[in-house]
Amino acid sequence: MANETPNNTLKRLRNRYRLVVMNDDTYEEVATFRLSRLSVYIGMSTVFVLLVSFTVALLAFTPLKYYIPGYGTRQSRADLQVLKIRTDSLEQAIKYKDQYLESVKKVLTGTTPTQRDTVSIQVDPKNISKE
């Protein structure tokens, strides 16, 4: 590992290798390829990028995107938002109605804590209008 310099690594990437495909029964060469580590890396990277691009294009430009969970049409998202607003307003109305009914029950049963006004009113006779 001590002799691993960038120049040495680049040479290793460019070393040529031969890949021979042979028929196992007759030992006849079917195909021969001259490869380097760099060409294999570039080839595999190209295949990976092409597969990812194809998959993204397939999902983006075909109706398959509607099978992705959470994805829908604009209309369905707008309808969902309207339903959420209606639900919130209905919940608020039910809450107010429950508070009203609870207050009516307290008044009818007489369990409301009432405080009497004990402050005396000062009436000035000069300000009383005569009609």
Buried (B, 14 or more C-beta within 10 A) or exposed (E): EEEEEEEEEEEEEEEEEEEEEEEEEEEEEEEEEEEBBEBBEEEEEEEEEEEEEEEEEEBEEEEEEEEEEEEBEEEEEEEEEEEEEEEEEEEEEEEEEEEEEEEEEEEEEEEEEEEEEEEEEEEEEEEEEEE
